[in-house]
Amino acid sequence: MSFLYNTINAFRIDSLVRKKRFKQVLFLSLIQLTVYQFSLSQTVTLIEISGQVTDQEKKTPLSDVSVLIKGTVTGTTTNSNGSFVLRTKTKLPFTLVFSSIGSNSRNWK
């Protein structure tokens, strides 16, 4: 009787170990899949656009001008020197929209 009891307990322990091992393998596989997906998403080219916004007549730099990619929420503003740097994963071609309080917005392709 004790032989049968030990065999049943060994089977239960073996089953529990297998379930635990299966969960570990599944968890590690999901982590690998997530890392793989993340690495694929990083292959998109990052475009950097920089420039300076100036007053057309006075040729002075304009600060606090909004620079947006038309149809998106991606954008930036110019600093005190009128300079801006815009980084995006949006595919070319796209239109930049320059706007400032008290003036009309301008589009630039």
C-alpha positions as CSV (number, residue, x, y, z in Angstrom):
1,M,0.0,0.0,0.0
2,S,2.8,2.4,0.8
3,F,4.4,1.7,-2.6
4,L,1.2,2.8,-4.3
5,Y,0.9,5.9,-2.1
6,N,4.5,6.9,-2.8
7,T,3.9,6.4,-6.6
8,I,0.8,8.6,-6.5
9,N,2.7,11.3,-4.5
10,A,5.6,11.1,-7.0
11,F,3.2,11.5,-9.9
12,R,1.5,14.5,-8.2
13,I,4.9,16.1,-7.5
14,D,6.0,15.4,-11.1
15,S,2.8,16.9,-12.4
16,L,3.2,20.0,-10.3
17,V,6.9,20.4,-11.4
18,R,5.8,20.1,-15.0
19,K,3.1,22.7,-14.6
20,K,5.5,25.1,-12.9
21,R,8.1,24.5,-15.6
22,F,5.5,25.1,-18.3
23,K,4.5,28.4,-16.7
24,Q,8.2,29.5,-16.5
25,V,8.8,28.6,-20.2
26,L,5.6,30.4,-21.2
27,F,6.5,33.5,-19.2
28,L,10.0,33.6,-20.7
29,S,8.6,33.1,-24.2
30,L,6.2,36.0,-23.7
31,I,9.1,38.2,-22.5
32,Q,11.1,37.3,-25.6
33,L,8.2,38.0,-27.8
34,T,7.7,41.4,-26.2
35,V,11.4,42.3,-26.5
36,Y,11.3,41.2,-30.2
37,Q,8.3,43.4,-30.9
38,F,9.9,46.3,-29.2
39,S,13.1,45.9,-31.2
40,L,11.1,45.8,-34.4
41,S,9.2,49.0,-33.5
42,Q,12.6,50.7,-33.0
43,T,13.6,50.2,-36.7
44,V,11.4,53.1,-37.8
45,T,13.5,56.0,-39.0
46,L,13.6,59.1,-36.8
47,I,13.5,62.3,-38.9
48,E,15.0,65.4,-37.3
49,I,14.2,68.8,-38.7
50,S,15.8,71.9,-37.4
51,G,15.7,75.5,-38.4
52,Q,15.2,79.1,-37.4
53,V,12.1,81.2,-37.7
54,T,12.7,84.9,-38.4
55,D,10.5,87.9,-39.2
56,Q,10.4,88.3,-42.9
57,E,10.8,92.0,-43.0
58,K,13.0,92.7,-40.0
59,K,15.0,89.5,-40.2
60,T,14.9,89.1,-36.4
61,P,14.4,85.7,-34.7
62,L,10.9,84.9,-33.5
63,S,10.5,83.1,-30.2
64,D,7.5,81.0,-29.0
65,V,6.4,80.1,-32.5
66,S,4.6,76.7,-32.7
67,V,5.9,74.3,-35.3
68,L,3.5,71.4,-35.9
69,I,3.2,68.6,-38.4
70,K,-0.1,69.1,-40.1
71,G,-2.7,66.5,-39.2
72,T,-0.8,65.2,-36.2
73,V,-0.1,66.3,-32.6
74,T,3.7,66.2,-33.2
75,G,5.3,69.6,-32.7
76,T,7.6,71.9,-30.9
77,T,8.2,75.7,-30.3
78,T,11.0,78.0,-31.1
79,N,13.4,79.1,-28.4
80,S,14.5,82.7,-27.7
81,N,16.8,82.6,-30.8
82,G,14.0,81.5,-33.0
83,S,15.5,78.0,-33.4
84,F,13.6,74.8,-33.2
85,V,14.3,71.0,-33.5
86,L,11.5,68.7,-34.4
87,R,11.9,64.9,-34.2
88,T,9.3,62.6,-35.7
89,K,8.6,59.1,-37.0
90,T,6.1,60.5,-39.5
91,K,6.8,59.5,-43.0
92,L,7.7,62.0,-45.6
93,P,6.3,64.1,-47.2
94,F,4.5,66.2,-44.7
95,T,3.6,69.8,-44.2
96,L,4.9,72.0,-41.3
97,V,2.5,74.5,-39.8
98,F,4.1,77.6,-38.2
99,S,1.8,79.7,-36.0
100,S,2.1,82.4,-33.4
101,I,-0.3,84.4,-31.3
102,G,-1.3,87.5,-33.2
103,S,-0.3,86.3,-36.6
104,N,-1.6,84.1,-39.4
105,S,-0.3,80.5,-39.5
106,R,1.9,79.5,-42.5
107,N,2.4,76.2,-44.1
108,W,5.7,74.9,-45.4
109,K,6.2,71.7,-47.3
